[in-house]
Amino acid sequence: MNPATLIFLLTYILVSLGENSPRKLDRPTATLLGAVLMVVTGALTRAEARAAIDISTLAVLFGLMVLLAVLVQSGLPAWAAFRVLSRYPRPQVLLPLVVFTAGISAAIMLNDTVCLLGTPLLLHMTERQGLRPTPFLLALATSANIGSVMTLTGNPQNIIIGHASGWSWLGFALRMIPIGLVCLAVNWLLLALLYRSSLRPAPQTETAVAAPHPPLQPDLALKSGIVLAGLIAAFLLSAPMDIAAVSAAVALLVWANRPPREALGKVDWSLLLFFAGLFVVVAGFVKAEAHLLSRLIAYLGTQVGSATIIQVSVATVLGSNIFSNVPFVLIVSHWVKEMSHPQFVWLLLSLTSTLAGNLTLFGSVANVIVAQDAQPKVHLGFSDFLRVGVPVTLVTTAVGVLLLWLFWVWGWV
């Protein structure tokens, strides 16, 4: 077996094990190790390794992280969500409100950010209203994942697909927003059905406390909102996503007139390192196994038909949960480029790899964030996510793929 292939397999085993690996390596360190081994063993030259790193994708992620860090710092997202959610305390109304608020917000602010903000807020709200938090927390996680499919900046794999596919931000959103909204409605109905007996107010306890109103910094909130609106306008006008995101981040850092280290300290540098290492590891594998990949593409074929759509959907849902969605998308992208209708398949890959994140607790980082941040007040285990994840993933994927296929038949893709 080629050394590059062994390095690739080793990296993915370590990524899958995470901190449970023998050397307690987390995912960023595992991909960094794989990238270094690719260069040290000669599988890639230093120039090839540098070229493999998709700077545009990293720039978009960095720009969004900085902008959202300042926005969160202003208190605007938590303040607005509190005002909305506190006006509709009844669980039958609160559930769809959480579903659609989380989903639409994720299309703008990244699904992980929505879960980081939403989890403590929902814990406060449900405690205040005497509601059982589990259905609402699961609604937050699943809806943030579903909603992130609606734009090219909703999640990391969509950013990669945006740069590889040539889809404009507006063109992608026009086709995926209707699908995302329908899938959010399906998610709401399934959650209401699965937790119909739990959507009743729990007995109030003397220890229950009212949620404090989140603090708001009006000046910083206004500046953040204006810059975010400007960034969305730039996306709608087909400005390069990397240039637009970094420009917006820099503009806000200057305009905010406060120490930039406060925002830069909130950037998930380990995630950027994870992606950089992953790009190099995948490039080494693709170079080493170019003939194997070519034969595999020839075997799978490049024509798009009903059977292909089903096969891609099933393979993506399974592959995204086995290998994680971002690595799976990077590998499959080499096949998508050879397809007879690549623009449709890019949308299909985005849809199914994103919805696959709801299948298990570890299918998405957003799920893990909700489970971890809910502790110790609420225990959300693997079985809790699986109970919701299986029906939600299967039904939303089927509905989403059907709608996308109809768009293709109608000539809209």
N, C-alpha and C positions, 0 to 999 in steps of 0.2 A: 504494500500500500504506500502511496506517495506520502512523504513527510508532511506536506501541507494538509493533506486530508486527515492525517492523524492529529495534527494541531487543531484543525477545525472541529473534529469530534471531541477532543479533549476540552476545548473551549466551551462547547455546548453542554457537555456533561457538567462542567463547573458552573456554568450559568444556570443550569437547571437545579443544581444542588444549592446554589447560593451559599449562605453562611453555614450550611450544614455540610459543606465539603470538608475533606480532611484537614486542609490548611485554613479553614474559616474564611475563604475568599468570597467577597461579595461580587455582584455581577460586573461592576466597572473594572475591578481588579482582574477578574477572569478574562475579560476581553482585552485588557491591556497586556496581560501575560501572553495571550494568543497572538496579539499584534507584534510584540517583541520577538516571539519565537519565529514568526513568519519572516522577519527581516534577518534575524541571526542565523537561521538555517539556510538562507538564500532563496527561500520560496518566493520572496518579493525583494526587489531592490529598494533602496531608500527612496528613490524617485517614484517607483511604482506605489510604495506605501503612502507617500505624500499625496499622490494623485488620487488614490482610492478614497481618501477622506473627503466626504461631501461637505465642503465648507458652507455651501448655501443652506443646507438643512440645519447645520449647527448654528448658523447666523440667525435663522428664523426662530429657532428655539431660544437662543440667548436673548434676542430682542423681545420676544413675548414674555420671557421670564422676568426681565427687568421691568417692563411696562406693568405687568400684573403685580409685581412686588410693590411698586409704588401705589398702584390702585388699591391693593389690599391695605397698605399702610395708611391710606387716607380714610379707611373705614367705610367707603361707599358701598361695596358689595354686601357686607354684613348688615349695614344700616338699612339698605333698600330691601334686602330679603326679610329682615325682621319686620319691617313695616307691612310688607305684603302678607307674610305668613301669620302674623299676629291678628290680622283682621278676619281670618277665616279659621277659627280653631276647631270647627267640627271635622272629625276624621274623614268623613265622606267627601268633604270639600278640600281638606288639607292634602289628601293623597294625590289627586290630580294636579294640585297646585305645585307640590314638590316635584312631581314627574315632569311637568312642562317647564317649570322654572329651571330645574337642574339641566334638562336637555337643551333648552335654548341657550342657557348660559355657557354650557360646555362647547357649543359651536363657536363661541366668541372667546372664551377664556381658557381653553384646554380642560379636559375632563378631570385631570388630577387636581388642578387648582380648585375646581368647583367642589370636589369632595373634601379637600382640606378646609375650605371655608364653611361648607354646609354641615359637616358632621357635628361640630360643637354647637352650632346654632340649632340644629334639630333636636339634639339632646336637651338643650335648654327649653325649647318650645314644647316638646312632648312632656317633659317633667312639669312644666308650668300648667299645661292643660290636662294633666292626668291621663295621658295617652301612652299606650305601649309603643316604644320607639322602633322595634324591629322592622315592621313593614315600611316605615318611613325611611329608615336608613338604607334598607335594600332598594327602595324606590330611588333614593339619591344615587346609589352606585350604578344600578342598571340604567337609569335614565341619563346619567352623565356619559356613560359609554355609548348609548344609542345616539344621543344628541351630537356627540363629537363627530359622527359620520357626515354631518351636514355641510362642513366646510373643510377646505384643505389645511386649515390651521387648527382643527379641532383636536387632533392627536398626532403623535410623532409619525406613525406610519402613513398618515395622509400627507404630511409634509414631504416625506420621501416620494410618495406617489405623485405629488404635484410637480416635483422637479423632474421626475423620470418620464411622466406622461405627456407633458405639454398642456394639460388642462389649465385654463385660466381659473382664478379664484371665483369669479362670477359665474362662468360656465358650469363649473363643478357644483356650486351652491344651487343654481337654478334647477338642477336635476336631482340633487340629493336632499334638499330641504323638504320637498313634498314626501319623499320616502321616509325621511327621519321623523317627520310629524306623525305620519300614519303609524310608524313603529312605536313611537312614544304613546300614542293612544292605545295600541295593542298592549303595551307594557302596563299601562294603567288598569286596563280591564282584567288582565291576568293577575296582577297583584291584588286587586279588589276581590277577585274570586278566591284566590289562595288564602287571603287573610280576612275574609268576610266576617269571621267570628271574632277577630282581634280588633276590628275597626270600631271599637266601642270605648268610651272613656273609662279609664281604670279608676278605682276608688282613690280619692284624694288622701294624701297622708300629711301629717303635721310637718314633716321635714321638707315637703315640697316647697321650693322657693320660686319666686317670679324671676323670669329672665331679665337681666338688666338691659336697658337699651344700649346697643353698641355705640361707642363714641364715633363721632364724625368730625373730620377736619375739612371744613367746607372749601377753603382755598385750594388745598391739595387735591380734594375730590374733583373740583371743577377743572383744574389743570389736567388731571389724569383722564377725566371723561372727554375733554376736548381732544387730547392726543389720541386716545383710543378711537374716537369717532373719525379723526383724520386718518388713522391707519386703515380702518375699514374702508374709508373712501378711496384710499390709495389702492387697496386690493380690488375694489370694484372697478377702478379705472385701469386695471391690469398692470399696475406697477410691479416690478420684480419683488417677490415676497421677501427675499433676504435683505435687499436694500431698504425696503419700506419698514420692515420690523426693526432693524438696527437704527435707522434714522429716527424712528418714533421713540425708541428707547433713549437715545442720546438727547433728543430734543426735550424729553421729559426730565431727564437727569439735570439738564442745564436750567430748565424753567422752574423746576421744583424748589431750587435754591435751598437745598439741605444736603448734608454729607452723602455723597454717592455710595459710600461703603455700606450704608444702611440697606440700600436696594441690592447692591452687588453681593452682599452677604446672604441674600435670600435666593440667589441663583443656584440651581441644582447642578453644580459643577460636576458631580459624580455622574449625572445622567449624560452630560455632554461628553465626558470621558468614555462612558459606556458606548455611545454611538461612534465615537472616533475609532475606538479599538475594534468595534464590530465591523465597520466599513473595511478595515484592513484585513481582518480575518476572512471575511466573505470574499474579498478580492483575491486573496491567496488561494482559497479553495477553487474559485471559478477558473483561475489561471491554470491550476494543476489538473483540474478535471474538465477542461474545455471539451475534449473529445466525448467524454461520458455525457456531459450536458447536451452536446449537439445530438447525440444518439437518442437521448431521452426526449428531446424536443421533437425529433423525427418520429419517435414512437407515439408520443401523445398527439401529434398532429398540430396544425396551426389553424384549422378551420373551426369556426364557432358555430355550434348547433345546440340543440336542447340537451343532448347527452353531455356535451362539454361543459355547459353551464352548471348542470347538476354535479358533475365530477369536480369541477373547480370549487364549487360552494362547499361540498362535503370535505374535500381535501384541505381547504383553507380553514374551516372551523376546527378540524382535528389538528392540523399542523400548527395553527396559532396557539393551541393549548399545549401542544407537546414541546414545540421549539420557541414559543413566544411569538407574538404577531410581527414585531419589527424584523427579527432575523428571517422569519418565513417570507415576508414581503420582499426583502432584499434578494433572497435566492430565486423566488418565483418571478421576479421582475425581468430576469434574463429570458424567460420563456414568453412572458407577455409581449415583449417587444417584437417577437416573431409572429404573433397572431395575425389572422386576417382582419380582425376588427379590434385592434389594440385599445382604442379609446373606450369601447364598451367593457372590455375585460379589466381595464384599470379601475373603472367604477365598481365592477363586480368584486374585484380584489379588495378595494377599500371597504365596501359594504360588509362583506363576509368576515374579513379579518377584524373589523371593529366590533361587529355584533358577537363574534366568537368570544370576546372578552368577558361576556356575562355568564359563560358556561360554568365556571368554577371560581372559587375564592382567588386562586392564583392566575386566573385568565387575564386579569388586568391589574395594573398598579393601583388604579382607582379603588378597586374592591379591597385591596390590602389596606389602603389608607383609611377607609371607612371602618374596617374591622379593628384596626389598631387604635384609631382615635376614639372609638366607642368604648374601649376598655377604660376603667374597670366597671363602668356603669352598666354596660350591656355586653354580653358575650355573643359574638357572631362567629360561628364556627364554619367549617367546611360544609357540613350538612345543611346549614341555613342557606348558604349561597347556592348549593346544589339543588335544593328543593325549588328555589325560584329560577335558578340559572338554566336548568334543563328545558322547562316549558318556554321560558322567555326567549332563550337562544333559538330553539327550534322554530317557534311560531314567527318571531320577528324576522329571522333569516328567510323563512319560506315566503312571508309576505313581501319583504324587501326585494328578494330576487325576482318574484313574480312582477312587481311593479317596475323594476328596472328592465326586465325582459319586455314588458309592454311598451316602455319608452323606446326601446330599441326597435321593436316591430313598427311602431308609429314613426320611426325615422328621426326621433329626437336625440339619439345618441350617435 
